[in-house]
């Protein structure tokens, strides 16, 4: 007995484990917080991806608008260049024929039948008229378009029924067109057809109206004037130009 009593006592009691599972306690709150912590970044990433996708779509749309604007500017630049080249060509052709266009006054028979006198209506007033017109056209030749517009309008105001009134009105339309002032150009060419229907400038004015209406976006009116030139003045140079322009117009995509 004394031997058994001499054995050392146990340092600590052995824990008793309950075999009932319902008695086990788990850190439920901590577990849920871990789960929520894992899903929150996933939701934020999805929203971020949607924003990135939306921004990419906006960038593509803006890029398309920029390309459209660039093409429109290029087209306008080309049209302006074509207008100047066309005006240069016309001025160059006229420059070869004398000091000013359309100022040759033919002899007409007088009431007595004498054809030796030059048909300069109004005597010295007509000489002044010719001078005013020549000075106005010289401004066109030197590309002083703003001054030319003032001078041509001044001529038309002073000589509304003058010898060169139809030509002044026509060149007013040409200068406006060269400057890209389409509405003013249209009005000037329409005045040629309205007020001077028998003018030698009518075919050219009609052809130019076809071009102006095309640039204004009115294809129907453009075709109307171009076809009218071809029909009414089939042998004129304006009719040939109208035919070429009409073919080009009809070949454009709708």
BELTA-V768220 format. One line per field, one symbol per residue. burial: # if it has 9 or more other C-alpha atoms within 8 Angstrom, else .. A space follows every 10 residues. Layout:
burial->???
This chain:
burial->.......... .......... .......... .......... .......... .......... .......... .........# ..##..#... #..##....# #.....#.#. ....#.##.. .....##.## .######### ...##..##. ###.##..#. ...####### .#######.. ##.####### ###..#.... ###.###### ####...#.. ########## ..##...### ###.##.... ....
